[in-house]
Amino acid sequence: MKVFIAGGRGRVGSKVATMLNVRGVETVSGGLEDGIDLIEGSGLHEALSGATVIVNVVNTGRFDREGAVEFFERTTRTLTEAGMATGVRHHVLLSIVGVGEGDASDQGYYLGKVAQERAVKAAGIPYTIVRSTQFQSYIPVLADQHTSDGVVHASRALIQPVEIDELVQLLVDVAMSDPLGEIELAGPEQYHLDDLFRATLAASGDAREVVTDEVTGPIDGLVPRGEYRQGTTLYPVRGIPLAS
Ligand SMILES: NC(=O)c1ccc[n+]([C@@H]2O[C@H](COP(=O)([O-])OP(=O)(O)OC[C@H]3O[C@@H](n4cnc5c(N)ncnc54)[C@H](OP(=O)(O)O)[C@@H]3O)[C@@H](O)[C@H]2O)c1
């Protein structure tokens, strides 16, 4: 079995490659550093040769609607057209809880992920879309993204972060099995975003103030609304009030 990992040198992709290799599965990474541009498709057919599974964990720094949608649509189209031609039988896509059909996020990056999911479904390769909540290790970065003029702004929206290694384990299990359609993964505990930021910053001695803002979208836009797999690793900062 050979698995092509789109974004195989990234945060998630490198961990997926290591775990697949430990299980005796051959992997090939497809990223810019590997000389493969998934927008243009250069070098892609050769790298996909012999691969029956794609694990798609590419990412972009474009957070605006136009940039994110264009990146995710184009990379998915290039990847799936090449995969159809070379005999790929399973496309495993990492997506985010809250971007499925009917989840109406209006944030640019999320709209890019919605477009990516649509392109995967439309392509004709059997797929598994694994939607994950935010990684626990990503919460400080998220707090930075919510900071303006030294103050962190966060609402009472719900959040249920998951440990990244549990996600990687699920991606590897899925890559080694038959396509499942759509599945979701979340961590063991649900918090309010402002409480989570406050406790996380305090635990690292970060003096930034966290101001609670009105919830603008749905309060449960970042957490699973239906069935999901639940990770067991607790968030490393303890004592945060649970939302449920
Ligand atoms: N952060 C979270 O909490 C969270 C939660 C759920 C889902 N996710 C999803 O997780 C996925 C992976 O995130 P990550 O943090 O692992 O990303 P990352 O570390 O930024 O890695 C992104 C990868 O994409 C590759 N790439 C970028 N542009 C490319 C192009 N034009 N052609 C080929 N490869 C390209 C990069 O290749 P080079 O290294 O060669 O440049 C890199 O390997 C994302 O889709 C994200 O939506 C994240």
The ligand as a Gaussian input file, in Angstrom:
#p B3LYP/6-31G(d) Opt

LIG

0 1
 N       -5.347000      24.124000      13.235000
 C       -6.442000      23.469000      13.602000
 O       -6.853000      23.533000      14.783000
 C       -7.192000      22.640000      12.577000
 C       -8.358000      21.984000      12.963000
 C       -9.021000      21.174000      12.035000
 C       -8.511000      21.042000      10.745000
 N       -7.376000      21.711000      10.391000
 C       -6.867000      21.531000       9.011000
 O       -5.624000      20.869000       9.043000
 C       -5.044000      20.985000       7.747000
 C       -3.526000      20.926000       7.854000
 O       -3.066000      21.972000       8.679000
 P       -1.505000      22.075000       9.094000
 O       -1.497000      22.932000      10.305000
 O       -0.872000      20.724000       9.146000
 O       -0.911000      22.903000       7.857000
 P        0.595000      23.348000       7.614000
 O        1.502000      22.916000       8.713000
 O        0.548000      24.803000       7.254000
 O        1.010000      22.511000       6.314000
 C        0.433000      22.810000       5.074000
 C        1.073000      21.980000       3.989000
 O        0.463000      22.391000       2.749000
 C        1.483000      22.438000       1.765000
 N        1.143000      23.370000       0.681000
 C        0.781000      24.673000       0.784000
 N        0.573000      25.203000      -0.442000
 C        0.806000      24.200000      -1.354000
 C        0.766000      24.109000      -2.769000
 N        0.425000      25.142000      -3.542000
 N        1.102000      22.931000      -3.325000
 C        1.477000      21.867000      -2.571000
 N        1.513000      21.887000      -1.221000
 C        1.187000      23.045000      -0.617000
 C        2.732000      22.876000       2.503000
 O        3.851000      22.438000       1.745000
 P        5.353000      22.987000       2.029000
 O        5.639000      22.698000       3.464000
 O        6.203000      22.208000       1.097000
 O        5.285000      24.460000       1.732000
 C        2.584000      22.159000       3.845000
 O        3.173000      20.893000       3.797000
 C       -5.627000      22.272000       7.144000
 O       -6.365000      21.955000       5.975000
 C       -6.575000      22.797000       8.225000
 O       -7.753000      23.345000       7.694000
 C       -6.709000      22.487000      11.271000

